[in-house]
Amino acid sequence: NLAGIYDLPDGGGSVSLRLGLSHRRLFASDLEGSFSDRAFKFKSAASNNVTLGHAGVDIAVSLTEGLSLNGRYEYSHSIGPVSDRTNSGQLSLVYRF
């Protein structure tokens, strides 16, 4: 993962950009076990190999002393036999006292 942060002038907040890449490899496709003498088995939901790339931006703007507006957005894309794209965001108003 890699991130860069820019502080806004006069302590007015900050903007950060994030980029990342991760990879998952499972060596067993099924999970087996038992609980209270009952056996269970789960099949793997997808591929054993998945690569995920993601990019995001975080913004924090100071409105008054103690009050700030924070926003976060992230885009992610998984690459493998099952491909998926996700957009997510959050906006919040925070008061610190």
Residue, then its C-alpha position, 0 to 999 in steps of 0.5 A: n500500500l502507498a499513501g500520500i498526504y497533502d496538508l491544506p494551508d492554515g491548518g484547514g485540513s488534509v487530503s490523502l490519496r491511497l493506492g494498494l495491491s494485495h493477493r490471496r492464495l488459498f491452499a485448501s479449497d474446503l474447510e472441514g471441522s466438528f463442533s459438539d460431535r457434529a461435522f461440518k464442511f464449507k466449500s470455497a466460495a470462489s477461486n483459490n487465487v484472487t488479486l485486489g487493487h484499490a485506490g482511494v481518497d480521504i478529505a478532512v476539512s476544518l470548518t470551525e475549531g473542533l468541527s470538521l467535515n470528513g469524506r472518504y471514497e474507495y474504488s476496488h477491483s478484484i482480478g481472477p476467475v471471479s471479477d468484481r468492482t466495488n465503490s464505497g464512500q463515507l461522509s461525516l461531520v465530526y465535533r471534537f470537544 
